[in-house]
Amino acid sequence: MAESVESPEYNPAIIADSAAVPVTSDVDELSKIAAKIRQARPPRPCVQLTIQDGTLLEAMEINVSEQEKRTTQTAMGMKDVYTVYYVETRVKDGTSKPLGEEATSLWRRYSEFELLRNYLLVTYSHVVIPPLPEKRATIMWQQLSTVDNFDSEFIERRRTGLEGFLRRVANHHKLCQDKIFHGFLQDENGWKSSVNASGFQAKMTILPGSVNVNKQDSRLKSLNAAFRLKKPDKRFEDLKNYCTNLQNNITALLKLRAFFISYKDYIDDFMSEEELIADQLKEYASFADAVRSVCRKQEMLQYEVERAEENLAAKTQLRDQLQGTVPTKAFSWRGLSSKVFGPETDQVKEMKLRQVKDQIQEAEEQVTRTQKEAAEFVEEALKEIERFKKTKTADLKEIFINFSVLQIKIAKKGIATWMSTKECFEKM
């Protein structure tokens, strides 16, 4: 189904006019241009969401409306302090009941949001799974011991990010139909059991953005896939470079922002708006890891294809050697055995040949199966990547327009402060 992505409201003709404004234009003129380009409104608490036919978000309102700090006693007698978030859903007027309930409400911990995302990451490996807001307050990607993770402002921003995560999932035509996701919105007590019963942990691998990993063999397979591919897909190689550039550029902006945080008192009136914009940028820096996880899965599937093809080639060569159509190696255990114990009988050769032919048939089926799985994944993944790019373009336009308007307001305040200070000195 075709998807249309809503773009920010601006007039291209007016933008062309604004390009002709000389560099020396004062802040008032720039502010007027920004107002013409786009109707002034505060930054959205979460990035833009596109409603399309057939998604859960079209039929329901999903909100994370409250947060609450709780304390429980552990089995060791220690206190466990954590924050829970109040998730509410309500069926929109004029629509059917997609989950069979008029309205639901329940409390969820951040760790449960992590569990949901890990499940989606494994189950829908071809989808760019939306990232979660940061678990701990950071500046320039470095955790600071002086930052209080229970700070009310930080918790409020995280609540907003969690709400945005749920809405993005509910807005995806595949993710929104998942029964585990439905249970997250409806079943407060038995939901974790249903997630564990899905068996998704057995499929966990080292993917960028995942919290946990599984057994050692999957870890080695994931690492080897990046270095042993004989036929890497250039489209996914380019995509990894694209993600690296996206993340580096956004990180550079956030580092620059961290430098100006030292002037926090000067722009204190605008800090809430500035923090919202920074969180939106952080989300897209995390989106880069989500895209990399799709690339990693493609590499692993390609690795399985190449292993299956190598196995088939080895079995085919062994068959040809048994049939005598190709020369044997100068040294082999088979040749050494024949010299020590004598040549094999025709009956033994025939039995081995039948076994090898059966193995070749299995290897051919394995090659066909892995090639089909890899091809289907690539087809679906490339569609998801295009969907992500369209949404990213619309979102970043919205974010940077908001950021520009905010900088104009900060500059106006700075000029007003400077003029006021200048007048005071002149009167002295």
N, C-alpha and C positions, 0 to 999 in steps of 0.2 A: 504494500500500500504506500502510495506516495505521501511524503511528509512535507509540510510547509513550515518553515521556521520563521517566526515573527521577527522582524527587524526593528531596531529603534526608530522612533518617530523623528525624522528630520527631512529637510527640504534640500535636495542636491543643488538647486539653483542658488539658494542662499549660501550654501557652503562655498560655491564658486565665488560669490561676492565677498565672502569673508577672507578668501585667499588674497584678495587685492588690498587688504588693509595693511598699511605700512607698519613696520616693526615698532615704530615709535608710538603707536596708538596707546592711549592710556587704558587703565584697567576698566573704567566705565564702558568704553567702547567695546572691549573684549567681552565684557559681561553681557552687553546688549546683543552681540553676535551669538553668544552661546544661548541666550534666551530665545533668539529667533530659530536657531538650529533645532532646538528641542525644548518642549515645554518643561519648565522647571519642576522637578519633583525630587524627593529624597531618594537616595540609593535604595534599591529593593533589598529587603532583609535576606533574601536568597536569590540566586541567579535566575534568569528568565526561564520559564518552563513553557513548552509548546504542547497544547492539548490537541490530540489527534483522535479520530474515530477509533473506537474499540479499546481504549485504554481505561484502566480503573480510575484514573484521575479525572476523566471526563464525567464519570457518574458519581464520584464521591469527593468530599472534602476531607483532606488528611492534615491534621495539625498536631504539632508538639507544643501544647499550650502552656505548660507549667514545668517547673523543675523543683526538686525538693531534696534537701540534704538529710541523710538517714545514718543511723549508727546501730550496728548489731554486734552481738557478742560471738566470737568465734569459739570453736571447740577447745582451743588452747587458752581461752580466757582473755584473749586480746580483743580490742575494739576494732571493728571494720567500719570505716567511714566512707560513704560513697554518695553519689547523686543519682536520683532517679528522675525520669522524664515522663510526663503525662501525655500519652498518645491518644488522640481522639479522631474518630471517623464519623462522618455523617453523609447520608445519601442526599444528593442534590434534588431539588424539587423537579418533578416532571420526569424523573428517570426511574428505572427498575432498581430493585435491590440486588446489586451484584454479588454481595457476600451473604445475602439472606438475612441481614440485620438492618434495622433502621439507623441505629447509631451504636457505637462501641467506644469504650474508654478503658485504658489500663496503664500501668506503670512499667517502664522498661529501664534497665541499666544500660550504660554505655557498652558494657561487655556483650550485651545481647544484640546491640546494633552490629558490633564486630562479628559476632557469630553469624548473623544474617548475611552480612556482606561476604564472609568467607564461603558460606554455602553457595551464594550466587556466583562467586568468582570461580568455584570449581564446577558447578552445574552448568553454567552458561559461559564457558571459557572463550567463546567467540565474541562475546558482548563486552563493550567497554563499560565495566561496572562503575557507577558513580562512587567517588571517594567519600569517606567520612571526614568530618571536621577533626582537627587535631585533638588528641586526647589530653595533651599537656600544653600549657601556655608556653610559647616559644617566641624568640626574637632572632631573626637571621638564622632560623633552623637550629639554634642551639638552646637547649633547655637551661633555664636559669634557676638556680636554687632560691633566688629571692622572689620568684613568681609564685603566687598562691593559686594552686589549681582549683580551689574552692572560692576564688574571687567571684563576686556576684556578676560583674561585667563579663568576665570570661565565660562563666557558666551560661549566661544569657546568650552570648554569641555562639556557644556550642549548641545550645538548644535550637537556635535558628538554623545552624548547619545540619543538624539531625533532621529537622523538618524538611529542609531542602533535599536531603538524601532520600527520604521516604517518597517525596513527591516525584523525584526523578525516576525512581524505580516504578512507581505507580503509573508514570507516563510512558513507560516502555512497553511496546506491544507484546513482548514475550515475557518479560520479568513480571509484569502486572498480573499474569495469569497463574503464577506459581502458587501452589497450595501452601508451601512453607511460608511464603510472604503473606498470604491471607491469614495464616495462623498467627504470625507475628502481630497483626493488627487486631486479632480477635481473642486468641487463647493465651491468657496470662500465665496459667499454671502448667499446662501440659505441652507448651510449645517446644521447650528444650528437648523433651523426650522425642517429639516427632522429628526434630532436626537430627538428633543422634541416630534415630531409626532409619533415616534416609541413607546412611552409610557414606556420606560425602567425605568423611575424614579419610577413608581408605584411598581416595583419589587425590588427596592433597599433595601438592608438589611445591617446590620453591618457585613461586611466582611473585613478581614485584607487587606489593600491596597486600599480600596475604600475611596473616598474623602467625599462623602455625604451619608446620610442615610434618610430613609423615616419616616413613621408614628410610633407612640409609640408602637402599637401592634406588628409590625415587630421587633422592638428593644427588646421587652420582649421575643418574640418567639426565637430570636437568642440567647439571654442570657440563657434562660431556656434549650435550646437544649444541652448545654455543661454539664449540671448538672443533667438532669433528664433522660438520656438515660438508658434504662434497658439492651439493647443488643448492646453495642458499637462494631464497626467493628475493630478488632485488627489490620488489615492492615493499616487503617487510623490512629489509635492510634500510631502505630509504625512510620508512616510517619510524624506525628506531632513532635515526639521525634527526628526524623532524621533532620527535619527543624530547631529545636531548637539547635541541635549540630552544624549544618552547619552555622547558623547565629552566634552562640557564637564563633566558631573558626575563622570565618572571622573577626568578630568584634575585637577579641583579636589581630589579625594581624594589623588591622587598628589602634588600640590603640598604639601598638608598633611603628607603622609608625609615629603616631602623636608625640611620644617622640623624634624620630630622626629628626622631622621637626625643632627642635631647632638648628640643625646643617645645616640648609638650605643653608647658605652661602658657606659651605664647599663643598656641592654637587650640587651647583647651576647649573652646566652644564648639570646635569642629571635630574633636577626637572621635566621637561616636560614629559620625559619618565616615571618617577616615578608617576606623577599625573595620567597618562593614566592607568597605572596598578592599582592604587588605585581605580579609577572610575570603572574599570572592577570588582574588588572585591566587591565594594559597590553594584554593580548591582546584584551580586549573593546573597549578604545579603538580598537585597530587594526581590529577587526571593523566598526566604524562606517564606515571607509573602504571595506571590502569591500562593504558594503551600498550605499554611494554609487556604486560602480562599476556595480552593477546598474541604479541609477536613471539613470546617465549613458548606458548602452546603450539604455535605453527612450527617453530624450530623442533620441538619435541616430536611432533607428528612426522615431519620430514626426516628426522633422525630414524624413526621407526620404519619408514619406507625404505631408506637406504640400507638399514640392517636386514630387512626382509629381502631386498634385491641381492645383497651380498650373499645371504644364506642360499638363495636360489641358484646363484652363479656357482657357488661351491658344490652344491649337490649335482648340478648339471655336469660340472667338470668331472666329478667322481664317477658318474654314470658313463661318461665318454671313455674314461680310463678303463672301467670294467669291461666295456664293449670293445676296447682296443682301437677306437677311432682316433685317439690322441695319445701321444707318447707320455709315459709316466715321468715323474720327476727323477732327476739323477739320484737322489736319495729320498727314500720314504720308508716308513715303518712297514708298509705292506711289502715293499721289495726286500727289506731285510728279513722279514718273517718267512718269505718264500725261500730265501737262501738257507735259513736255519732249519726250518721244518719241512722244506720241500714245497713245490708249487701246489696251489689250491686245485681241488678237483672241480670238474665242470658243474657238479651238483652244488657245491659251495658257492661258486661264482654266480650261478643262476639264482640262488637264494639271496645273495647279497644284492644282485641287480634288481630283484623284485622289491627288496626293502628300500633301495635307493629311489626307485621309480615312485613308490608310495610316498616317500619323503619329498620328492620333487613335486608331486601333486599337492601335498599339503603346503609346500613353500610357495607354489604358484597361487594358491587360494589366499595365503597370507599376504602376498604382494598385492593381489587385487583388492583385498580388504583394506589394507593400510593406505593404498593409493586412493581408494574411494573416500575413506574417512578424511584424509588430508585435503582432497579436492573439495569436498563438501564444506570442510571447515574454512578453507580459504575463501570460498564463495560467500559464505555467511559473514565471515570476519570483515571482508572488504566492504560489504554493505553497511555493517555497523560502524566501520571507520568513517565512511562518508557521512553517515548520520551524525557522528560525533563532530566532524569538522564543520558541518553546517550549524549545529547548535553552538559550537565554540565561537564561530565567527560572529553570530548574533549576540552571544553573551559578552564577549570581549568588547564589542562596539559599545554596548550598554555600559559596561564597567568603565571604559576609558572616557566616555562622554561625561559620566558622573564624576570621574576623577578630575577632568578638566574644569568642570563647573566648580567643584570644591576648591581647586587651586586658585581660581579667580576670586572666590569669596575670601580665601585666606589672604591673598595679595591685597585685596581691597581693605581688609582689616589692618594689614601691615602699613599700608599707605596712610590710612586714617590715623593710626597710632603715631606714625612719624610726623605727620602734619601737626597733630596735637602737641607733640613734644617740641617741635620747632617753634610753635606759637608761644609756648611757655618760656623758652629760652629768649625769644625776642622781647618778651615783656619784662624780663629780668633787667 
